[in-house]
């Protein structure tokens, strides 16, 4: 997950006035993989599909540009894998399991946790460059039922 997050951070501060000067460009991410940038008709697109929906939110340590979808490093080439990783990042497994447990719905919580374990295994299988299954497991606290 650290690699995915670092891919969403540019290695330098870039404001929208700089981006729109170029039709196409690449920007190095903190993760190290370049992000493809295209500017056309007032719209900035990253990696061919993710659009900047709000630009230039200035912060103490940089600037934020809000995008409409997750971007993935180029090591993810299979569309099914990309969709799976995006769905995982947008999921709320931990909240769903906690809600079921709080409601004493133990069978449902156990089933959700089993699904989550299977998801972690698949993530470990399809993202070897992001770490082994053990490294994924060490980054995520998983309840055992």
VEXTI-734132 format. One record per atom (N, C-alpha, C): residue number from 1; atom name; x negated, y negated, z negated. Coordinates in Angstrom, 2 decimals, decimal comma, always signed. Atoms other than C-alpha are relative to their C-alpha. Layout:
BEGIN
<num NUM atomo CA xx X yy Y zz Z>
...
***
This chain:
BEGIN
<num 1 atomo N xx -0,83 yy +1,19 zz +0,00>
<num 1 atomo CA xx +0,00 yy +0,00 zz +0,00>
<num 1 atomo C xx -0,87 yy -1,26 zz +0,00>
<num 2 atomo N xx +0,91 yy +1,14 zz +0,04>
<num 2 atomo CA xx -2,93 yy -2,31 zz -0,69>
<num 2 atomo C xx -0,41 yy -0,39 zz +1,42>
<num 3 atomo N xx +0,40 yy +0,28 zz -1,38>
<num 3 atomo CA xx -4,03 yy -2,00 zz +2,93>
<num 3 atomo C xx +1,12 yy -0,71 zz +0,75>
<num 4 atomo N xx -1,13 yy +0,66 zz -0,68>
<num 4 atomo CA xx -0,54 yy -2,90 zz +4,19>
<num 4 atomo C xx +0,15 yy -1,44 zz -0,46>
<num 5 atomo N xx -0,14 yy +1,36 zz +0,52>
<num 5 atomo CA xx -0,38 yy -5,92 zz +1,91>
<num 5 atomo C xx -1,13 yy -0,90 zz +0,51>
<num 6 atomo N xx +1,13 yy +0,81 zz -0,48>
<num 6 atomo CA xx -3,87 yy -7,12 zz +2,89>
<num 6 atomo C xx +0,13 yy -0,31 zz +1,48>
<num 7 atomo N xx -0,20 yy +0,26 zz -1,42>
<num 7 atomo CA xx -2,86 yy -6,84 zz +6,54>
<num 7 atomo C xx +0,92 yy -1,20 zz +0,22>
<num 8 atomo N xx -0,91 yy +1,13 zz -0,10>
<num 8 atomo CA xx -0,23 yy -9,53 zz +5,87>
<num 8 atomo C xx -0,63 yy -1,32 zz -0,45>
<num 9 atomo N xx +0,70 yy +1,20 zz +0,45>
<num 9 atomo CA xx -2,85 yy -12,03 zz +4,67>
<num 9 atomo C xx -1,12 yy -0,32 zz +0,99>
<num 10 atomo N xx +1,06 yy +0,42 zz -0,92>
<num 10 atomo CA xx -5,04 yy -14,00 zz +7,07>
<num 10 atomo C xx -1,27 yy -0,29 zz -0,79>
<num 11 atomo N xx +1,30 yy +0,22 zz +0,65>
<num 11 atomo CA xx -8,74 yy -14,30 zz +6,29>
<num 11 atomo C xx -0,30 yy -1,49 zz -0,15>
<num 12 atomo N xx +0,18 yy +1,44 zz +0,15>
<num 12 atomo CA xx -8,40 yy -18,11 zz +6,57>
<num 12 atomo C xx +1,37 yy -0,67 zz +0,05>
<num 13 atomo N xx -1,25 yy +0,76 zz -0,02>
<num 13 atomo CA xx -5,71 yy -20,76 zz +6,16>
<num 13 atomo C xx +0,24 yy -0,52 zz +1,42>
<num 14 atomo N xx -0,39 yy +0,44 zz -1,34>
<num 14 atomo CA xx -3,90 yy -21,45 zz +9,44>
<num 14 atomo C xx +1,38 yy -0,63 zz -0,09>
<num 15 atomo N xx -1,31 yy +0,67 zz +0,00>
<num 15 atomo CA xx -1,10 yy -23,99 zz +9,80>
<num 15 atomo C xx +0,61 yy +0,09 zz +1,39>
<num 16 atomo N xx -0,72 yy -0,19 zz -1,27>
<num 16 atomo CA xx +1,53 yy -23,91 zz +12,53>
<num 16 atomo C xx -0,50 yy -0,93 zz +1,10>
<num 17 atomo N xx +0,50 yy +0,93 zz -1,02>
<num 17 atomo CA xx +0,09 yy -26,96 zz +14,30>
<num 17 atomo C xx -1,21 yy +0,58 zz +0,73>
<num 18 atomo N xx +1,14 yy -0,66 zz -0,64>
<num 18 atomo CA xx -3,06 yy -24,90 zz +14,99>
<num 18 atomo C xx +0,47 yy +1,14 zz +0,90>
<num 19 atomo N xx -0,47 yy -1,19 zz -0,72>
<num 19 atomo CA xx -1,13 yy -21,83 zz +16,17>
<num 19 atomo C xx +0,64 yy -0,38 zz +1,33>
<num 20 atomo N xx -0,74 yy +0,34 zz -1,21>
<num 20 atomo CA xx +1,10 yy -23,57 zz +18,71>
<num 20 atomo C xx -0,87 yy -0,59 zz +1,10>
<num 21 atomo N xx +0,93 yy +0,50 zz -1,02>
<num 21 atomo CA xx -1,95 yy -24,98 zz +20,53>
<num 21 atomo C xx -0,38 yy +1,09 zz +1,00>
<num 22 atomo N xx +0,42 yy -1,12 zz -0,83>
<num 22 atomo CA xx -2,61 yy -21,52 zz +21,97>
<num 22 atomo C xx +1,20 yy +0,84 zz +0,42>
<num 23 atomo N xx -1,06 yy -0,90 zz -0,45>
<num 23 atomo CA xx -0,37 yy -19,28 zz +24,04>
<num 23 atomo C xx -0,16 yy +1,37 zz -0,66>
<num 24 atomo N xx +0,29 yy -1,26 zz +0,68>
<num 24 atomo CA xx -2,06 yy -16,16 zz +22,68>
<num 24 atomo C xx -1,31 yy -0,16 zz -0,78>
<num 25 atomo N xx +1,21 yy +0,02 zz +0,81>
<num 25 atomo CA xx -4,68 yy -15,61 zz +20,00>
<num 25 atomo C xx +0,00 yy +1,23 zz -0,89>
<num 26 atomo N xx +0,05 yy -1,04 zz +1,03>
<num 26 atomo CA xx -5,84 yy -13,11 zz +17,43>
<num 26 atomo C xx -0,55 yy -0,65 zz -1,27>
<num 27 atomo N xx +0,40 yy +0,51 zz +1,30>
<num 27 atomo CA xx -6,33 yy -13,75 zz +13,74>
<num 27 atomo C xx -0,43 yy +1,19 zz -0,84>
<num 28 atomo N xx +0,48 yy -1,10 zz +0,83>
<num 28 atomo CA xx -8,39 yy -11,54 zz +11,46>
<num 28 atomo C xx +0,75 yy +0,02 zz -1,33>
<num 29 atomo N xx -0,67 yy -0,16 zz +1,29>
<num 29 atomo CA xx -6,47 yy -10,19 zz +8,47>
<num 29 atomo C xx -1,04 yy +0,28 zz -1,08>
<num 30 atomo N xx +0,88 yy -0,34 zz +1,12>
<num 30 atomo CA xx -8,01 yy -9,73 zz +5,02>
<num 30 atomo C xx -0,32 yy +1,49 zz +0,04>
<num 31 atomo N xx +0,21 yy -1,44 zz -0,14>
<num 31 atomo CA xx -7,61 yy -5,98 zz +5,67>
<num 31 atomo C xx -1,09 yy +0,29 zz +1,03>
<num 32 atomo N xx +1,06 yy -0,17 zz -0,99>
<num 32 atomo CA xx -9,95 yy -6,44 zz +8,64>
<num 32 atomo C xx +0,49 yy +0,21 zz +1,42>
<num 33 atomo N xx -0,56 yy -0,24 zz -1,33>
<num 33 atomo CA xx -7,66 yy -5,56 zz +11,55>
<num 33 atomo C xx +0,60 yy -1,30 zz +0,53>
<num 34 atomo N xx -0,56 yy +1,24 zz -0,54>
<num 34 atomo CA xx -6,73 yy -8,42 zz +13,90>
<num 34 atomo C xx +1,52 yy +0,05 zz +0,17>
<num 35 atomo N xx -1,43 yy +0,18 zz -0,22>
<num 35 atomo CA xx -3,18 yy -9,72 zz +14,19>
<num 35 atomo C xx +0,14 yy -0,75 zz +1,32>
<num 36 atomo N xx -0,22 yy +0,67 zz -1,29>
<num 36 atomo CA xx -2,04 yy -10,60 zz +17,74>
<num 36 atomo C xx +1,07 yy -1,07 zz -0,18>
<num 37 atomo N xx -0,93 yy +1,13 zz +0,13>
<num 37 atomo CA xx -0,34 yy -14,00 zz +17,90>
<num 37 atomo C xx +0,36 yy -0,51 zz +1,39>
<num 38 atomo N xx -0,48 yy +0,57 zz -1,26>
<num 38 atomo CA xx +1,80 yy -15,32 zz +20,74>
<num 38 atomo C xx +0,92 yy -1,17 zz -0,35>
<num 39 atomo N xx -0,82 yy +1,18 zz +0,20>
<num 39 atomo CA xx +3,34 yy -18,78 zz +20,86>
<num 39 atomo C xx +0,65 yy -0,37 zz +1,32>
<num 40 atomo N xx -0,72 yy +0,35 zz -1,23>
<num 40 atomo CA xx +6,04 yy -19,54 zz +23,43>
<num 40 atomo C xx +1,36 yy -0,60 zz -0,36>
<num 41 atomo N xx -1,32 yy +0,62 zz +0,19>
<num 41 atomo CA xx +9,01 yy -21,89 zz +23,48>
<num 41 atomo C xx +0,33 yy -0,32 zz -1,44>
<num 42 atomo N xx -0,23 yy +0,34 zz +1,40>
<num 42 atomo CA xx +8,58 yy -22,90 zz +19,86>
<num 42 atomo C xx +0,11 yy +1,20 zz -0,93>
<num 43 atomo N xx -0,06 yy -1,22 zz +0,81>
<num 43 atomo CA xx +8,57 yy -19,28 zz +18,65>
<num 43 atomo C xx -1,38 yy +0,62 zz -0,09>
<num 44 atomo N xx +1,27 yy -0,69 zz +0,20>
<num 44 atomo CA xx +5,53 yy -17,59 zz +17,15>
<num 44 atomo C xx +0,31 yy +1,45 zz -0,34>
<num 45 atomo N xx -0,22 yy -1,43 zz +0,18>
<num 45 atomo CA xx +5,42 yy -13,80 zz +17,38>
<num 45 atomo C xx -1,32 yy +0,67 zz -0,38>
<num 46 atomo N xx +1,17 yy -0,76 zz +0,43>
<num 46 atomo CA xx +3,00 yy -11,45 zz +15,61>
<num 46 atomo C xx +0,12 yy +1,43 zz +0,49>
<num 47 atomo N xx +0,06 yy -1,38 zz -0,49>
<num 47 atomo CA xx +1,99 yy -8,13 zz +17,17>
<num 47 atomo C xx +1,16 yy +0,36 zz +0,91>
<num 48 atomo N xx -1,01 yy -0,26 zz -1,02>
<num 48 atomo CA xx +4,65 yy -8,48 zz +19,84>
<num 48 atomo C xx +1,43 yy +0,13 zz -0,48>
<num 49 atomo N xx -1,38 yy -0,20 zz +0,43>
<num 49 atomo CA xx +7,69 yy -8,13 zz +17,61>
<num 49 atomo C xx +0,43 yy -0,78 zz -1,23>
<num 50 atomo N xx -0,35 yy +0,69 zz +1,23>
<num 50 atomo CA xx +7,58 yy -9,93 zz +14,26>
<num 50 atomo C xx -0,04 yy -1,50 zz +0,22>
<num 51 atomo N xx -0,10 yy +1,44 zz -0,25>
<num 51 atomo CA xx +8,77 yy -13,53 zz +14,45>
<num 51 atomo C xx -0,19 yy -0,80 zz -1,29>
<num 52 atomo N xx +0,12 yy +0,93 zz +1,12>
<num 52 atomo CA xx +7,77 yy -16,39 zz +12,16>
<num 52 atomo C xx +1,33 yy -0,73 zz -0,09>
<num 53 atomo N xx -1,32 yy +0,64 zz +0,15>
<num 53 atomo CA xx +11,09 yy -17,64 zz +10,76>
<num 53 atomo C xx -0,06 yy -1,25 zz -0,87>
<num 54 atomo N xx +0,22 yy +1,23 zz +0,75>
<num 54 atomo CA xx +9,71 yy -20,28 zz +8,40>
<num 54 atomo C xx -1,50 yy -0,18 zz -0,13>
<num 55 atomo N xx +1,45 yy +0,24 zz -0,03>
<num 55 atomo CA xx +6,28 yy -21,86 zz +8,70>
<num 55 atomo C xx -0,39 yy -1,07 zz -1,02>
<num 56 atomo N xx +0,64 yy +1,05 zz +0,78>
<num 56 atomo CA xx +3,96 yy -23,97 zz +6,59>
<num 56 atomo C xx +0,61 yy -0,23 zz -1,39>
<num 57 atomo N xx -0,37 yy +0,14 zz +1,40>
<num 57 atomo CA xx +5,02 yy -23,30 zz +3,03>
<num 57 atomo C xx -1,32 yy -0,09 zz -0,75>
<num 58 atomo N xx +1,30 yy +0,23 zz +0,60>
<num 58 atomo CA xx +2,03 yy -24,84 zz +1,29>
<num 58 atomo C xx -0,02 yy +0,40 zz -1,46>
<num 59 atomo N xx +0,19 yy -0,50 zz +1,36>
<num 59 atomo CA xx +0,76 yy -23,20 zz -1,89>
<num 59 atomo C xx -1,36 yy -0,48 zz -0,50>
<num 60 atomo N xx +1,27 yy +0,41 zz +0,60>
<num 60 atomo CA xx -2,12 yy -23,88 zz -4,25>
<num 60 atomo C xx -1,19 yy +0,68 zz +0,67>
<num 61 atomo N xx +1,13 yy -0,75 zz -0,55>
<num 61 atomo CA xx -4,27 yy -21,19 zz -2,60>
<num 61 atomo C xx +0,15 yy +0,31 zz +1,50>
<num 62 atomo N xx -0,15 yy -0,26 zz -1,43>
<num 62 atomo CA xx -3,13 yy -21,34 zz +1,03>
<num 62 atomo C xx +1,34 yy -0,45 zz +0,53>
<num 63 atomo N xx -1,28 yy +0,33 zz -0,63>
<num 63 atomo CA xx -0,09 yy -21,48 zz +3,27>
<num 63 atomo C xx +0,71 yy +1,30 zz +0,35>
<num 64 atomo N xx -0,80 yy -1,19 zz -0,29>
<num 64 atomo CA xx +2,74 yy -18,99 zz +3,76>
<num 64 atomo C xx +0,82 yy -0,27 zz +1,26>
<num 65 atomo N xx -0,90 yy +0,02 zz -1,15>
<num 65 atomo CA xx +4,52 yy -18,25 zz +7,03>
<num 65 atomo C xx +0,89 yy +1,23 zz -0,17>
<num 66 atomo N xx -0,96 yy -1,09 zz +0,21>
<num 66 atomo CA xx +7,66 yy -16,15 zz +6,52>
<num 66 atomo C xx +0,26 yy +0,68 zz +1,34>
<num 67 atomo N xx -0,28 yy -0,76 zz -1,22>
<num 67 atomo CA xx +8,13 yy -13,37 zz +9,09>
<num 67 atomo C xx +1,24 yy +0,86 zz -0,21>
<num 68 atomo N xx -1,28 yy -0,71 zz +0,09>
<num 68 atomo CA xx +11,25 yy -11,38 zz +9,89>
<num 68 atomo C xx -0,12 yy +1,52 zz -0,12>
<num 69 atomo N xx +0,16 yy -1,44 zz +0,13>
<num 69 atomo CA xx +9,77 yy -7,89 zz +9,74>
<num 69 atomo C xx -1,44 yy +0,32 zz -0,39>
<num 70 atomo N xx +1,32 yy -0,48 zz +0,39>
<num 70 atomo CA xx +6,82 yy -5,92 zz +8,43>
<num 70 atomo C xx -0,90 yy +0,14 zz +1,23>
<num 71 atomo N xx +0,96 yy -0,26 zz -1,07>
<num 71 atomo CA xx +3,68 yy -5,90 zz +10,60>
<num 71 atomo C xx -0,93 yy +1,10 zz -0,48>
<num 72 atomo N xx +0,85 yy -1,13 zz +0,35>
<num 72 atomo CA xx +1,45 yy -2,84 zz +10,70>
<num 72 atomo C xx -1,30 yy -0,04 zz +0,77>
<num 73 atomo N xx +1,28 yy -0,06 zz -0,71>
<num 73 atomo CA xx -2,23 yy -2,43 zz +11,53>
<num 73 atomo C xx +0,09 yy +0,95 zz +1,19>
<num 74 atomo N xx -0,05 yy -0,79 zz -1,23>
<num 74 atomo CA xx -2,99 yy -0,86 zz +14,90>
<num 74 atomo C xx -0,23 yy +1,49 zz -0,22>
<num 75 atomo N xx +0,19 yy -1,43 zz +0,22>
<num 75 atomo CA xx -3,86 yy +2,47 zz +13,28>
<num 75 atomo C xx +1,33 yy +0,74 zz +0,03>
<num 76 atomo N xx -1,31 yy -0,62 zz -0,09>
<num 76 atomo CA xx -0,10 yy +3,12 zz +13,27>
<num 76 atomo C xx +0,46 yy -0,07 zz +1,45>
<num 77 atomo N xx -0,35 yy +0,05 zz -1,42>
<num 77 atomo CA xx +0,58 yy +4,10 zz +16,86>
<num 77 atomo C xx +1,31 yy +0,70 zz +0,31>
<num 78 atomo N xx -1,23 yy -0,75 zz -0,23>
<num 78 atomo CA xx +3,53 yy +6,45 zz +16,57>
<num 78 atomo C xx +1,21 yy -0,81 zz -0,49>
<num 79 atomo N xx -1,16 yy +0,82 zz +0,35>
<num 79 atomo CA xx +6,87 yy +4,58 zz +16,61>
<num 79 atomo C xx +0,82 yy +0,60 zz -1,14>
<num 80 atomo N xx -0,75 yy -0,64 zz +1,09>
<num 80 atomo CA xx +8,56 yy +7,15 zz +14,35>
<num 80 atomo C xx -0,70 yy -0,24 zz -1,33>
<num 81 atomo N xx +0,75 yy +0,27 zz +1,22>
<num 81 atomo CA xx +5,77 yy +6,72 zz +11,80>
<num 81 atomo C xx +0,15 yy -1,45 zz -0,43>
<num 82 atomo N xx -0,19 yy +1,42 zz +0,32>
<num 82 atomo CA xx +6,07 yy +2,93 zz +12,01>
<num 82 atomo C xx +1,36 yy -0,21 zz -0,66>
<num 83 atomo N xx -1,35 yy +0,16 zz +0,53>
<num 83 atomo CA xx +9,81 yy +3,13 zz +11,41>
<num 83 atomo C xx +0,10 yy +0,59 zz -1,41>
<num 84 atomo N xx -0,01 yy -0,65 zz +1,31>
<num 84 atomo CA xx +9,28 yy +5,51 zz +8,48>
<num 84 atomo C xx -0,67 yy -0,88 zz -1,05>
<num 85 atomo N xx +0,73 yy +0,84 zz +0,95>
<num 85 atomo CA xx +6,73 yy +3,23 zz +6,81>
<num 85 atomo C xx +0,78 yy -1,26 zz -0,31>
<num 86 atomo N xx -0,82 yy +1,19 zz +0,23>
<num 86 atomo CA xx +8,93 yy +0,17 zz +7,28>
<num 86 atomo C xx +1,17 yy +0,33 zz -0,91>
<num 87 atomo N xx -1,14 yy -0,40 zz +0,84>
<num 87 atomo CA xx +11,91 yy +2,01 zz +5,79>
<num 87 atomo C xx -0,45 yy +0,22 zz -1,44>
<num 88 atomo N xx +0,52 yy -0,22 zz +1,36>
<num 88 atomo CA xx +9,77 yy +3,07 zz +2,81>
<num 88 atomo C xx -0,26 yy -1,33 zz -0,69>
<num 89 atomo N xx +0,32 yy +1,29 zz +0,60>
<num 89 atomo CA xx +8,57 yy -0,49 zz +2,21>
<num 89 atomo C xx +1,25 yy -0,79 zz -0,35>
<num 90 atomo N xx -1,25 yy +0,71 zz +0,26>
<num 90 atomo CA xx +12,14 yy -1,76 zz +2,33>
<num 90 atomo C xx +0,93 yy +0,76 zz -0,96>
<num 91 atomo N xx -0,86 yy -0,83 zz +0,86>
<num 91 atomo CA xx +13,51 yy +1,02 zz +0,10>
<num 91 atomo C xx -0,07 yy -0,44 zz -1,46>
<num 92 atomo N xx -0,02 yy +0,30 zz +1,44>
<num 92 atomo CA xx +14,34 yy +0,84 zz -3,60>
<num 92 atomo C xx +0,09 yy +1,30 zz -0,79>
<num 93 atomo N xx -0,02 yy -1,29 zz +0,68>
<num 93 atomo CA xx +13,57 yy +4,39 zz -4,75>
<num 93 atomo C xx -0,05 yy -0,16 zz -1,52>
<num 94 atomo N xx +0,17 yy +0,12 zz +1,44>
<num 94 atomo CA xx +12,40 yy +3,31 zz -8,19>
<num 94 atomo C xx +1,24 yy -0,57 zz -0,67>
<num 95 atomo N xx -1,21 yy +0,58 zz +0,56>
<num 95 atomo CA xx +15,48 yy +1,15 zz -8,82>
<num 95 atomo C xx +1,15 yy +1,01 zz +0,04>
<num 96 atomo N xx -1,08 yy -0,98 zz -0,12>
<num 96 atomo CA xx +17,85 yy +3,84 zz -7,53>
<num 96 atomo C xx -0,13 yy +1,11 zz -1,03>
<num 97 atomo N xx +0,22 yy -1,07 zz +0,99>
<num 97 atomo CA xx +16,29 yy +6,54 zz -9,73>
<num 97 atomo C xx +0,28 yy -0,54 zz -1,40>
<num 98 atomo N xx -0,22 yy +0,60 zz +1,32>
<num 98 atomo CA xx +16,30 yy +4,20 zz -12,76>
<num 98 atomo C xx +1,49 yy -0,22 zz -0,26>
<num 99 atomo N xx -1,45 yy +0,21 zz +0,15>
<num 99 atomo CA xx +19,97 yy +3,28 zz -12,16>
<num 99 atomo C xx +0,72 yy +1,32 zz -0,27>
<num 100 atomo N xx -0,62 yy -1,31 zz +0,22>
<num 100 atomo CA xx +20,93 yy +6,97 zz -11,91>
<num 100 atomo C xx -0,32 yy +0,52 zz -1,40>
<num 101 atomo N xx +0,40 yy -0,48 zz +1,33>
<num 101 atomo CA xx +18,98 yy +7,81 zz -15,07>
<num 101 atomo C xx +0,73 yy -0,78 zz -1,09>
<num 102 atomo N xx -0,70 yy +0,84 zz +0,98>
<num 102 atomo CA xx +20,53 yy +4,88 zz -16,95>
<num 102 atomo C xx +1,46 yy +0,42 zz -0,12>
<num 103 atomo N xx -1,41 yy -0,44 zz -0,01>
<num 103 atomo CA xx +23,99 yy +6,15 zz -15,94>
<num 103 atomo C xx +0,13 yy +1,47 zz -0,39>
<num 104 atomo N xx +0,03 yy -1,41 zz +0,37>
<num 104 atomo CA xx +22,98 yy +9,64 zz -17,11>
<num 104 atomo C xx +0,44 yy +0,91 zz +1,14>
<num 105 atomo N xx -0,30 yy -0,80 zz -1,18>
<num 105 atomo CA xx +23,48 yy +10,93 zz -13,59>
<num 105 atomo C xx -1,27 yy +0,77 zz +0,36>
<num 106 atomo N xx +1,28 yy -0,68 zz -0,07>
<num 106 atomo CA xx +20,60 yy +13,36 zz -13,99>
<num 106 atomo C xx -0,21 yy +0,77 zz +1,30>
<num 107 atomo N xx +0,14 yy -0,76 zz -1,24>
<num 107 atomo CA xx +21,29 yy +15,55 zz -10,96>
<num 107 atomo C xx -0,34 yy -0,93 zz +1,17>
<num 108 atomo N xx +0,25 yy +0,96 zz -1,07>
<num 108 atomo CA xx +21,38 yy +12,52 zz -8,66>
<num 108 atomo C xx -1,42 yy -0,58 zz -0,13>
<num 109 atomo N xx +1,34 yy +0,54 zz +0,23>
<num 109 atomo CA xx +18,21 yy +11,05 zz -10,24>
<num 109 atomo C xx -1,06 yy +1,03 zz +0,38>
<num 110 atomo N xx +0,95 yy -1,07 zz -0,33>
<num 110 atomo CA xx +16,43 yy +14,40 zz -9,89>
<num 110 atomo C xx -0,12 yy +0,16 zz +1,52>
<num 111 atomo N xx +0,00 yy -0,13 zz -1,46>
<num 111 atomo CA xx +17,44 yy +14,65 zz -6,21>
<num 111 atomo C xx -0,71 yy -1,18 zz +0,67>
<num 112 atomo N xx +0,68 yy +1,18 zz -0,56>
<num 112 atomo CA xx +16,33 yy +11,08 zz -5,46>
<num 112 atomo C xx -1,50 yy +0,09 zz -0,22>
<num 113 atomo N xx +1,42 yy -0,12 zz +0,30>
<num 113 atomo CA xx +13,01 yy +11,74 zz -7,17>
<num 113 atomo C xx -0,66 yy +1,05 zz +0,90>
<num 114 atomo N xx +0,50 yy -1,04 zz -0,92>
<num 114 atomo CA xx +12,56 yy +14,90 zz -5,07>
<num 114 atomo C xx -0,20 yy -0,59 zz +1,39>
<num 115 atomo N xx +0,12 yy +0,67 zz -1,30>
<num 115 atomo CA xx +13,21 yy +12,84 zz -1,92>
<num 115 atomo C xx -1,20 yy -0,95 zz +0,00>
<num 116 atomo N xx +1,12 yy +0,93 zz +0,11>
<num 116 atomo CA xx +10,69 yy +10,27 zz -3,14>
<num 116 atomo C xx -1,33 yy +0,75 zz +0,08>
<num 117 atomo N xx +1,22 yy -0,82 zz -0,06>
<num 117 atomo CA xx +8,05 yy +12,98 zz -3,65>
<num 117 atomo C xx -0,27 yy +0,44 zz +1,45>
<num 118 atomo N xx +0,15 yy -0,41 zz -1,40>
<num 118 atomo CA xx +8,68 yy +14,21 zz -0,08>
<num 118 atomo C xx -0,45 yy -1,20 zz +0,85>
<num 119 atomo N xx +0,40 yy +1,21 zz -0,72>
<num 119 atomo CA xx +8,35 yy +10,63 zz +1,18>
<num 119 atomo C xx -1,48 yy -0,30 zz -0,24>
<num 120 atomo N xx +1,42 yy +0,23 zz +0,30>
<num 120 atomo CA xx +5,00 yy +10,21 zz -0,60>
<num 120 atomo C xx -0,88 yy +0,99 zz +0,75>
<num 121 atomo N xx +0,79 yy -1,00 zz -0,73>
<num 121 atomo CA xx +3,78 yy +13,45 zz +0,97>
<num 121 atomo C xx -0,10 yy -0,38 zz +1,47>
<num 122 atomo N xx +0,04 yy +0,38 zz -1,41>
<num 122 atomo CA xx +4,78 yy +12,30 zz +4,45>
<num 122 atomo C xx -0,87 yy -1,22 zz +0,22>
<num 123 atomo N xx +0,86 yy +1,17 zz -0,12>
<num 123 atomo CA xx +3,14 yy +8,92 zz +3,90>
<num 123 atomo C xx -1,46 yy +0,40 zz -0,05>
<num 124 atomo N xx +1,37 yy -0,49 zz +0,09>
<num 124 atomo CA xx -0,03 yy +10,70 zz +2,85>
<num 124 atomo C xx -0,43 yy +0,74 zz +1,25>
<num 125 atomo N xx +0,31 yy -0,75 zz -1,22>
<num 125 atomo CA xx +0,16 yy +12,91 zz +5,93>
<num 125 atomo C xx -0,21 yy -0,90 zz +1,22>
<num 126 atomo N xx +0,07 yy +0,82 zz -1,22>
<num 126 atomo CA xx +0,68 yy +10,12 zz +8,47>
<num 126 atomo C xx -0,91 yy -1,21 zz -0,13>
<num 127 atomo N xx +0,84 yy +1,19 zz +0,17>
<num 127 atomo CA xx -1,59 yy +7,47 zz +7,00>
<num 127 atomo C xx -1,35 yy +0,35 zz -0,63>
<num 128 atomo N xx +1,27 yy -0,41 zz +0,60>
<num 128 atomo CA xx -4,95 yy +9,14 zz +6,36>
<num 128 atomo C xx -1,00 yy -1,14 zz -0,13>
<num 129 atomo N xx +0,93 yy +1,12 zz +0,10>
<num 129 atomo CA xx -6,82 yy +5,89 zz +6,99>
<num 129 atomo C xx +0,32 yy -0,89 zz -1,20>
<num 130 atomo N xx -0,37 yy +0,79 zz +1,17>
<num 130 atomo CA xx -4,93 yy +4,33 zz +4,09>
<num 130 atomo C xx -0,29 yy +0,74 zz -1,29>
<num 131 atomo N xx +0,35 yy -0,75 zz +1,20>
<num 131 atomo CA xx -6,03 yy +7,03 zz +1,70>
<num 131 atomo C xx +0,63 yy +1,36 zz +0,00>
<num 132 atomo N xx -0,50 yy -1,36 zz +0,12>
<num 132 atomo CA xx -5,37 yy +10,58 zz +0,68>
<num 132 atomo C xx +1,31 yy +0,02 zz -0,77>
<num 133 atomo N xx -1,23 yy -0,17 zz +0,78>
<num 133 atomo CA xx -2,20 yy +11,91 zz -0,86>
<num 133 atomo C xx -0,25 yy -0,34 zz -1,46>
<num 134 atomo N xx +0,32 yy +0,28 zz +1,40>
<num 134 atomo CA xx -3,94 yy +11,70 zz -4,24>
<num 134 atomo C xx -0,09 yy -1,51 zz -0,25>
<num 135 atomo N xx +0,10 yy +1,44 zz +0,21>
<num 135 atomo CA xx -4,68 yy +8,00 zz -3,74>
<num 135 atomo C xx +1,38 yy -0,66 zz +0,06>
<num 136 atomo N xx -1,37 yy +0,51 zz -0,01>
<num 136 atomo CA xx -1,04 yy +7,35 zz -2,83>
<num 136 atomo C xx +0,65 yy +0,28 zz -1,35>
<num 137 atomo N xx -0,62 yy -0,37 zz +1,27>
<num 137 atomo CA xx +0,09 yy +9,23 zz -5,93>
<num 137 atomo C xx -0,56 yy -0,83 zz -1,15>
<num 138 atomo N xx +0,59 yy +0,78 zz +1,08>
<num 138 atomo CA xx -2,34 yy +7,27 zz -8,12>
<num 138 atomo C xx +0,49 yy -1,45 zz +0,03>
<num 139 atomo N xx -0,48 yy +1,38 zz -0,10>
<num 139 atomo CA xx -0,90 yy +3,97 zz -6,84>
<num 139 atomo C xx +1,48 yy -0,12 zz -0,35>
<num 140 atomo N xx -1,45 yy +0,04 zz +0,25>
<num 140 atomo CA xx +2,73 yy +4,90 zz -7,51>
<num 140 atomo C xx +0,30 yy +0,85 zz -1,24>
<num 141 atomo N xx -0,41 yy -0,74 zz +1,18>
<num 141 atomo CA xx +4,15 yy +5,90 zz -10,87>
<num 141 atomo C xx +1,25 yy +0,79 zz +0,35>
<num 142 atomo N xx -1,12 yy -0,85 zz -0,38>
<num 142 atomo CA xx +6,45 yy +8,85 zz -10,31>
<num 142 atomo C xx +0,48 yy +0,75 zz -1,24>
<num 143 atomo N xx -0,56 yy -0,76 zz +1,12>
<num 143 atomo CA xx +8,79 yy +10,31 zz -12,90>
<num 143 atomo C xx +0,13 yy +1,46 zz +0,37>
<num 144 atomo N xx -0,19 yy -1,42 zz -0,22>
<num 144 atomo CA xx +8,89 yy +14,07 zz -13,26>
<num 144 atomo C xx +1,23 yy +0,42 zz -0,79>
<num 145 atomo N xx -1,26 yy -0,37 zz +0,67>
<num 145 atomo CA xx +12,32 yy +15,48 zz -14,04>
<num 145 atomo C xx -0,01 yy +1,45 zz -0,34>
***
